[in-house]
Amino acid sequence: MMSDNIVLMNDIILAIISGIIGAVMGSFVGAQVWRLRARHVADDKNSGEPYDNAEYKKLKGLTSRGLKDDRSMCLSCREPLRWLDMIPVLSWAALRGKCRKCHAPIGRTEFLLELGLGAIFALSVLLWPGSLGEPLEIVKLVVWLAALIPLAINFVYDLRWMSLISYCNWAIIALGLLYAGVSVIQGGSDWLPALISVAISVGILGGLYGVLWVVSKGRWVGEGDIYLGAGLGLFMADWKLALVGLFLANLIGTIIVLPGMISGKLARKTQVPFGPLLIVGCLLSWFTGDLLIDWYQSLLIIG
């Protein structure tokens, strides 16, 4: 009994530490999203593509500094942020979401990223399905947590500007290959069924969007959704979890879009960023997919 309490206490402490790291990573993601956007707008301007001049002027300061002088700053008054202003969650709450100098509002996105990634990091540790006493499970946990960072960048960027960052997708795929590889190795003599399940999972989440992209010539889904789906499929590593993730993504999308279409606020041709829906669906599947599958199978047995 005492040893169980010690294990539980260690898990809670590890979850708290992971949550703090996740909040710090959320702050990092928030800063990188704006830097990426600034570079994107600057590239559009330099290449003669259409761009928003007001947005370019607002974000220009993020591209005019070298790496040595690249410090986080207020986008309104361009004042570099002090370390006291960059403590995840706490600084935003203490300043009531405003810049210390000019009192301009600081977006809720940064605060929600810090809070959200902190919570997901902590829950990942608390709800981890394997034993963290095993080295391979620790490797998988570290890889999973690392993948949450490019996933968060893509989530925010696609939600705001309808575009996925290609090298974030490649990072997710690279980390997913490592995660899936460890999962297959853990299968031991049953490595072939595990490998087939991973391949089907990638086919469900990546291949399906590939087919839709080819058939629609890019009108229904973006090319980035293919690579994002493939990366998420590697992390699902189980075709049943991939199906659950796909179902949840479409269900959430329907719940969000349908009221707008009924009220006339959204047209049938209105573009909806599917990357965030796919990420949320797969996260929910990763955390609750096995429970949902067991529940569904119990209904079939009763029926």
C-alpha positions as CSV (number, residue, x, y, z in Angstrom):
1,M,0.0,0.0,0.0
2,M,2.8,2.4,0.9
3,S,4.7,1.6,-2.3
4,D,1.5,2.3,-4.3
5,N,1.2,5.7,-2.6
6,I,4.9,6.5,-3.4
7,V,4.4,5.6,-7.0
8,L,1.3,7.8,-7.2
9,M,3.1,10.7,-5.6
10,N,6.0,10.3,-8.0
11,D,3.6,10.3,-10.9
12,I,1.9,13.4,-9.7
13,I,5.2,15.2,-9.2
14,L,6.4,14.1,-12.7
15,A,3.1,15.4,-14.1
16,I,3.5,18.8,-12.4
17,I,7.0,19.1,-13.7
18,S,5.8,18.1,-17.2
19,G,3.0,20.6,-17.0
20,I,5.4,23.4,-16.2
21,I,7.6,22.4,-19.1
22,G,4.5,22.2,-21.3
23,A,3.5,25.7,-20.3
24,V,7.0,27.0,-21.2
25,M,6.8,25.2,-24.6
26,G,3.4,26.9,-25.0
27,S,5.0,30.3,-24.6
28,F,7.7,29.3,-27.1
29,V,5.0,28.1,-29.6
30,G,3.2,31.5,-29.3
31,A,6.3,33.4,-30.1
32,Q,7.3,31.2,-33.0
33,V,3.9,31.4,-34.6
34,W,4.2,35.2,-34.9
35,R,7.8,34.9,-36.2
36,L,6.7,32.4,-38.8
37,R,3.8,34.7,-39.8
38,A,6.2,37.7,-40.1
39,R,8.5,35.8,-42.3
40,H,5.6,34.5,-44.4
41,V,4.3,38.0,-45.0
42,A,7.8,39.4,-45.7
43,D,8.3,36.6,-48.3
44,D,5.0,37.4,-49.9
45,K,6.0,41.1,-50.2
46,N,9.5,40.3,-51.6
47,S,8.1,37.9,-54.1
48,G,5.4,40.2,-55.3
49,E,2.6,38.1,-53.9
50,P,-0.5,39.8,-52.4
51,Y,0.0,40.7,-48.7
52,D,-1.6,42.9,-46.0
53,N,0.5,46.0,-45.7
54,A,-0.9,46.8,-42.2
55,E,0.1,43.3,-41.0
56,Y,3.5,43.7,-42.6
57,K,4.2,46.9,-40.8
58,K,3.0,45.4,-37.5
59,L,5.2,42.3,-37.8
60,K,8.2,43.8,-39.6
61,G,10.2,44.2,-36.4
62,L,10.2,40.4,-35.9
63,T,12.2,39.9,-39.1
64,S,14.5,42.9,-38.9
65,R,16.6,41.5,-36.1
66,G,19.4,39.0,-36.1
67,L,19.4,35.9,-34.0
68,K,21.5,37.5,-31.3
69,D,19.1,40.4,-30.8
70,D,15.9,38.3,-31.4
71,R,13.9,39.0,-28.3
72,S,10.2,38.7,-27.6
73,M,8.5,42.1,-27.8
74,C,5.1,43.7,-27.7
75,L,3.7,43.9,-31.2
76,S,2.1,47.3,-30.5
77,C,4.8,49.4,-28.9
78,R,7.8,47.1,-29.9
79,E,9.1,47.2,-26.3
80,P,11.2,44.1,-25.5
81,L,9.6,41.9,-22.9
82,R,11.3,41.5,-19.5
83,W,11.7,38.1,-18.0
84,L,9.0,39.0,-15.5
85,D,6.6,39.4,-18.4
86,M,7.3,36.0,-19.9
87,I,6.5,33.6,-17.0
88,P,4.0,31.2,-18.6
89,V,0.3,31.7,-17.5
90,L,1.3,33.8,-14.4
91,S,2.6,36.9,-16.2
92,W,-0.5,37.0,-18.5
93,A,-2.8,36.7,-15.5
94,A,-0.8,39.3,-13.4
95,L,-0.8,41.8,-16.3
96,R,-4.5,41.1,-17.1
97,G,-3.5,40.3,-20.6
98,K,-2.0,43.7,-21.4
99,C,1.5,45.0,-22.2
100,R,3.2,46.4,-19.1
101,K,4.3,49.6,-21.0
102,C,1.6,50.5,-23.5
103,H,-1.3,48.5,-22.0
104,A,-2.3,47.2,-25.4
105,P,-4.1,43.9,-25.2
106,I,-2.1,40.7,-25.5
107,G,-3.9,38.1,-27.4
108,R,-5.6,35.2,-25.5
109,T,-3.9,32.8,-28.0
110,E,-0.6,32.9,-26.1
111,F,-2.3,32.4,-22.7
112,L,-4.4,29.5,-24.0
113,L,-1.3,27.9,-25.6
114,E,0.6,28.0,-22.3
115,L,-2.4,26.6,-20.4
116,G,-3.3,24.1,-23.0
117,L,0.1,22.6,-23.6
118,G,0.8,22.5,-19.9
119,A,-2.4,20.5,-19.4
120,I,-1.7,18.2,-22.3
121,F,1.9,17.5,-21.1
122,A,0.6,16.8,-17.6
123,L,-2.2,14.5,-18.7
124,S,0.2,12.7,-21.1
125,V,2.2,11.6,-18.1
126,L,-0.7,10.8,-15.8
127,L,-2.6,8.8,-18.4
128,W,0.4,7.2,-20.2
129,P,-0.8,3.7,-21.1
130,G,2.6,2.0,-20.5
131,S,4.9,1.7,-17.6
132,L,7.3,4.6,-17.3
133,G,9.7,2.3,-15.6
134,E,10.6,0.8,-19.0
135,P,13.2,2.7,-21.1
136,L,11.3,2.3,-24.4
137,E,8.2,3.8,-22.8
138,I,10.2,6.8,-21.6
139,V,11.5,7.2,-25.2
140,K,8.0,7.1,-26.5
141,L,6.8,9.7,-24.0
142,V,9.6,12.1,-24.8
143,V,9.0,11.7,-28.5
144,W,5.2,12.2,-28.0
145,L,5.8,15.4,-25.9
146,A,8.3,16.7,-28.5
147,A,5.7,16.2,-31.3
148,L,3.1,18.3,-29.4
149,I,5.2,21.4,-30.1
150,P,5.0,21.3,-34.0
151,L,1.4,20.1,-33.7
152,A,0.6,23.2,-31.6
153,I,2.3,25.5,-34.1
154,N,0.3,24.0,-37.0
155,F,-2.9,24.1,-35.0
156,V,-2.6,27.8,-34.4
157,Y,-1.2,28.8,-37.8
158,D,-3.8,26.8,-39.7
159,L,-6.6,28.1,-37.5
160,R,-5.6,31.8,-38.0
161,W,-4.2,31.8,-41.6
162,M,-5.5,28.6,-43.2
163,S,-2.1,27.1,-43.8
164,L,0.1,24.4,-42.4
165,I,3.8,24.8,-41.9
166,S,5.6,22.3,-44.0
167,Y,8.7,21.7,-41.9
168,C,6.4,21.3,-38.8
169,N,4.7,18.5,-40.8
170,W,8.0,16.9,-41.6
171,A,9.1,17.1,-37.9
172,I,5.8,15.4,-36.9
173,I,6.4,12.6,-39.5
174,A,10.1,12.1,-38.4
175,L,9.1,11.9,-34.7
176,G,6.1,9.7,-35.6
177,L,8.4,7.3,-37.4
178,L,10.5,7.0,-34.3
179,Y,7.4,6.5,-32.1
180,A,5.9,3.9,-34.4
181,G,9.2,2.1,-34.7
182,V,9.5,1.7,-31.0
183,S,5.9,0.5,-30.8
184,V,6.7,-2.1,-33.5
185,I,9.8,-3.2,-31.6
186,Q,7.8,-3.6,-28.4
187,G,5.5,-6.1,-30.3
188,G,8.4,-8.6,-30.2
189,S,7.6,-11.7,-32.2
190,D,4.2,-10.0,-33.2
191,W,6.1,-7.2,-34.9
192,L,4.5,-7.8,-38.3
193,P,0.8,-7.3,-37.2
194,A,2.0,-4.2,-35.4
195,L,3.7,-2.9,-38.5
196,I,0.7,-3.6,-40.6
197,S,-1.6,-1.8,-38.1
198,V,0.8,1.3,-38.3
199,A,0.7,1.2,-42.1
200,I,-3.1,1.0,-42.2
201,S,-3.3,3.9,-39.7
202,V,-1.1,6.1,-41.9
203,G,-3.3,5.1,-44.9
204,I,-6.5,6.1,-43.1
205,L,-5.3,9.5,-41.9
206,G,-2.8,10.3,-44.7
207,G,-3.8,8.3,-47.7
208,L,-7.5,9.3,-47.5
209,Y,-6.6,13.0,-47.7
210,G,-4.2,12.2,-50.5
211,V,-7.0,10.7,-52.5
212,L,-9.3,13.6,-51.7
213,W,-6.5,16.1,-52.7
214,V,-6.0,14.3,-56.1
215,V,-9.7,13.9,-56.9
216,S,-10.5,17.5,-56.0
217,K,-7.3,18.9,-57.4
218,G,-6.6,20.6,-54.1
219,R,-10.1,22.2,-53.7
220,W,-11.3,20.1,-50.8
221,V,-8.2,19.6,-48.7
222,G,-4.7,21.1,-48.8
223,E,-1.6,19.2,-49.5
224,G,-0.4,19.9,-46.0
225,D,-3.3,17.9,-44.6
226,I,-1.9,14.8,-46.3
227,Y,1.4,15.0,-44.4
228,L,-0.2,16.1,-41.2
229,G,-2.5,13.0,-41.4
230,A,0.4,10.7,-42.1
231,G,2.3,12.0,-39.1
232,L,-0.7,11.6,-36.8
233,G,-1.3,8.1,-38.2
234,L,2.2,7.1,-37.1
235,F,1.4,8.3,-33.6
236,M,-1.9,6.5,-33.5
237,A,0.0,3.3,-34.5
238,D,-3.3,1.5,-34.5
239,W,-5.8,1.5,-37.3
240,K,-8.7,1.5,-34.9
241,L,-7.5,4.6,-33.1
242,A,-6.9,6.2,-36.5
243,L,-10.5,5.6,-37.4
244,V,-11.7,7.0,-34.1
245,G,-9.5,10.1,-34.6
246,L,-10.9,10.6,-38.2
247,F,-14.5,10.1,-37.0
248,L,-14.0,12.6,-34.1
249,A,-12.4,15.2,-36.4
250,N,-15.3,15.1,-38.8
251,L,-17.9,15.0,-35.9
252,I,-16.4,18.1,-34.3
253,G,-16.2,19.8,-37.7
254,T,-19.9,19.1,-38.3
255,I,-20.9,20.4,-34.9
256,I,-19.0,23.6,-35.5
257,V,-20.0,24.2,-39.2
258,L,-23.6,23.0,-39.3
259,P,-25.2,25.7,-37.2
260,G,-23.4,28.4,-39.3
261,M,-24.7,26.8,-42.5
262,I,-28.2,26.5,-41.1
263,S,-28.2,30.2,-40.0
264,G,-26.7,31.3,-43.4
265,K,-23.6,32.7,-41.8
266,L,-21.5,30.1,-43.6
267,A,-21.8,29.2,-47.3
268,R,-21.3,25.7,-48.7
269,K,-18.1,26.8,-50.3
270,T,-16.7,28.4,-47.1
271,Q,-13.2,27.1,-46.4
272,V,-12.7,25.5,-43.0
273,P,-9.2,24.7,-41.8
274,F,-9.2,21.0,-41.2
275,G,-5.8,20.7,-39.7
276,P,-6.9,21.8,-36.2
277,L,-9.9,19.5,-36.4
278,L,-7.7,16.6,-37.3
279,I,-5.2,17.4,-34.5
280,V,-8.0,17.6,-31.9
281,G,-9.7,14.5,-33.1
282,C,-6.5,12.5,-32.9
283,L,-5.6,13.9,-29.5
284,L,-9.0,12.8,-28.2
285,S,-8.5,9.4,-29.8
286,W,-5.1,9.1,-28.3
287,F,-6.4,9.8,-24.8
288,T,-9.8,8.2,-25.0
289,G,-9.9,6.0,-28.1
290,D,-9.5,2.7,-26.4
291,L,-12.4,3.5,-24.0
292,L,-14.6,4.5,-26.9
293,I,-13.7,1.3,-28.8
294,D,-14.5,-0.8,-25.8
295,W,-17.8,1.0,-25.3
296,Y,-18.7,0.5,-29.0
297,Q,-17.8,-3.2,-28.9
298,S,-19.9,-3.7,-25.8
299,L,-22.9,-2.2,-27.6
300,L,-22.4,-4.7,-30.4
301,I,-22.2,-7.6,-28.0
302,I,-25.4,-6.4,-26.3
303,G,-27.1,-6.0,-29.6
